Amino acid sequence: MTRMVLRGVFAPIPTPFDRNEQLDLPALGAACARWASSPLAGLVVLGSTGEAVLLDEDESDRTVAAARESWPAGRPFIVGAGRESTLATIHAVRRAAALGADAVLVRTPGFYKAQMDTDVFVRHYTAVADASPVPVILYNFTAVTGVNLLPAAVSALSAHPNIIGVKESGGDVAQIAGFVTGSRPGFNVLAGSSTTFNAALGAGATGGILALSCVLPDACVRLFELATSGRRDEASALQDRLLGIAKLVGSMHGIAGLKAALTLVGRGVGGPRSPLAPVSGSTVAALRDALASFEEIAVV
């Protein structure tokens, strides 16, 4: 069985909203067309950056359909489909597949944290992968879910023929290395932190799903190319340049910071949905300063 190869930089795109916090699907189509003109390897819709937990199921389906229409075939189109129950997750992955997903990204359930151990995760993901019409990517984001998908679970799940990889959104490079060494050959390990992307690639990650790549796709892809071609000093220097803006649109200000940065580079997708709030004027100024040194963009 030929498994999908996930190599390079994938953009976990934000979901556009209008001033009334309703879906802005024309803005989504236009944004996807712009990202399609970049060197990104693929797109992720309805991930954490896509505010997926703030959308209802109908909105989720409409978002996937609109993005799929604007994203070219032949480049991976990945849809976030994690839910708290196994049955709801199976329904979500089947809907995503019917709407054109090439693969699904499934976060760990985390509401009942004390019960979420390796055995539970293996049973959950096995059932989802057995039922999914498309390949499954495990998604670990401890800062959001409060639970951790350990290397032992990933190692066991990597043997499933319909589980093709894992995204690790924390900056724990040792855990990424554990995923790489403990999983079957050819298993895709994707970093989710722009601040430690270079180190993750050095540990054997095959690529990254990076929020920063929505704003600076060329720079993020360049970092991947430098790191994977052995040009370590240049990769480290570029990682250092990206560090400030990566923190602003990541751990410091999250989705609101990312959306503000996209507005500054002329790719506005509106603000975040409540209860998330827009960033302050001082943060916008900090974002503008951090972006000013990147020649690939014109900051407004």
PEBEL-V929260 format. One record per residue. RES is the residue in one letter. OMEGA is omega in whole degrees, -180 to 180 (999 if undefined). Layout:
res=RES omega=OMEGA
res=RES omega=OMEGA
This chain:
res=M omega=179
res=T omega=-180
res=R omega=180
res=M omega=176
res=V omega=179
res=L omega=-176
res=R omega=179
res=G omega=-175
res=V omega=-180
res=F omega=-178
res=A omega=173
res=P omega=-165
res=I omega=175
res=P omega=177
res=T omega=-179
res=P omega=173
res=F omega=175
res=D omega=-176
res=R omega=177
res=N omega=179
res=E omega=174
res=Q omega=179
res=L omega=176
res=D omega=-174
res=L omega=173
res=P omega=177
res=A omega=178
res=L omega=179
res=G omega=179
res=A omega=-180
res=A omega=179
res=C omega=178
res=A omega=178
res=R omega=178
res=W omega=179
res=A omega=179
res=S omega=180
res=S omega=-180
res=P omega=179
res=L omega=180
res=A omega=-178
res=G omega=-174
res=L omega=173
res=V omega=179
res=V omega=177
res=L omega=167
res=G omega=177
res=S omega=178
res=T omega=179
res=G omega=180
res=E omega=-174
res=A omega=-178
res=V omega=180
res=L omega=179
res=L omega=171
res=D omega=-173
res=E omega=178
res=D omega=177
res=E omega=179
res=S omega=-179
res=D omega=180
res=R omega=179
res=T omega=179
res=V omega=-178
res=A omega=-179
res=A omega=179
res=A omega=179
res=R omega=-179
res=E omega=-175
res=S omega=-178
res=W omega=-174
res=P omega=173
res=A omega=179
res=G omega=174
res=R omega=-171
res=P omega=177
res=F omega=-171
res=I omega=-177
res=V omega=173
res=G omega=-174
res=A omega=180
res=G omega=174
res=R omega=-177
res=E omega=179
res=S omega=178
res=T omega=-180
res=L omega=179
res=A omega=178
res=T omega=177
res=I omega=177
res=H omega=-177
res=A omega=-179
res=V omega=177
res=R omega=177
res=R omega=179
res=A omega=179
res=A omega=-180
res=A omega=-180
res=L omega=173
res=G omega=178
res=A omega=173
res=D omega=178
res=A omega=178
res=V omega=177
res=L omega=-171
res=V omega=180
res=R omega=175
res=T omega=169
res=P omega=-174
res=G omega=-176
res=F omega=179
res=Y omega=-168
res=K omega=-174
res=A omega=-179
res=Q omega=-175
res=M omega=179
res=D omega=-175
res=T omega=-179
res=D omega=180
res=V omega=-179
res=F omega=180
res=V omega=178
res=R omega=-178
res=H omega=-175
res=Y omega=177
res=T omega=179
res=A omega=179
res=V omega=-178
res=A omega=177
res=D omega=-174
res=A omega=-173
res=S omega=176
res=P omega=-178
res=V omega=-179
res=P omega=-177
res=V omega=173
res=I omega=176
res=L omega=-176
res=Y omega=180
res=N omega=-179
res=F omega=-172
res=T omega=-179
res=A omega=-180
res=V omega=-174
res=T omega=-177
res=G omega=178
res=V omega=-176
res=N omega=175
res=L omega=-172
res=L omega=179
res=P omega=180
res=A omega=178
res=A omega=-179
res=V omega=179
res=S omega=180
res=A omega=-176
res=L omega=-178
res=S omega=178
res=A omega=-179
res=H omega=-176
res=P omega=-179
res=N omega=174
res=I omega=-168
res=I omega=-178
res=G omega=179
res=V omega=170
res=K omega=177
res=E omega=-174
res=S omega=176
res=G omega=179
res=G omega=-177
res=D omega=-177
res=V omega=177
res=A omega=178
res=Q omega=176
res=I omega=178
res=A omega=177
res=G omega=176
res=F omega=-177
res=V omega=-174
res=T omega=-176
res=G omega=-175
res=S omega=-179
res=R omega=176
res=P omega=179
res=G omega=178
res=F omega=-176
res=N omega=176
res=V omega=-174
res=L omega=177
res=A omega=179
res=G omega=-178
res=S omega=179
res=S omega=-176
res=T omega=-179
res=T omega=-175
res=F omega=-179
res=N omega=179
res=A omega=179
res=A omega=177
res=L omega=177
res=G omega=179
res=A omega=176
res=G omega=176
res=A omega=-179
res=T omega=-179
res=G omega=-178
res=G omega=169
res=I omega=-165
res=L omega=177
res=A omega=-179
res=L omega=-178
res=S omega=173
res=C omega=-177
res=V omega=-176
res=L omega=-178
res=P omega=-177
res=D omega=-179
res=A omega=180
res=C omega=177
res=V omega=178
res=R omega=178
res=L omega=177
res=F omega=-178
res=E omega=179
res=L omega=-176
res=A omega=-175
res=T omega=176
res=S omega=175
res=G omega=-180
res=R omega=-168
res=R omega=-178
res=D omega=179
res=E omega=178
res=A omega=179
res=S omega=179
res=A omega=179
res=L omega=176
res=Q omega=178
res=D omega=179
res=R omega=-177
res=L omega=-170
res=L omega=-177
res=G omega=-179
res=I omega=178
res=A omega=179
res=K omega=-177
res=L omega=-179
res=V omega=180
res=G omega=-171
res=S omega=-175
res=M omega=-173
res=H omega=172
res=G omega=-174
res=I omega=-180
res=A omega=178
res=G omega=178
res=L omega=-179
res=K omega=176
res=A omega=178
res=A omega=179
res=L omega=175
res=T omega=-178
res=L omega=-179
res=V omega=174
res=G omega=179
res=R omega=-173
res=G omega=177
res=V omega=179
res=G omega=-179
res=G omega=178
res=P omega=177
res=R omega=178
res=S omega=14
res=P omega=174
res=L omega=-177
res=A omega=176
res=P omega=178
res=V omega=-179
res=S omega=177
res=G omega=180
res=S omega=177
res=T omega=176
res=V omega=179
res=A omega=178
res=A omega=177
res=L omega=-180
res=R omega=-180
res=D omega=-178
res=A omega=-179
res=L omega=-170
res=A omega=-175
res=S omega=-178
res=F omega=-173
res=E omega=-175
res=E omega=-175
res=I omega=173
res=A omega=-178
res=V omega=-180
res=V omega=999
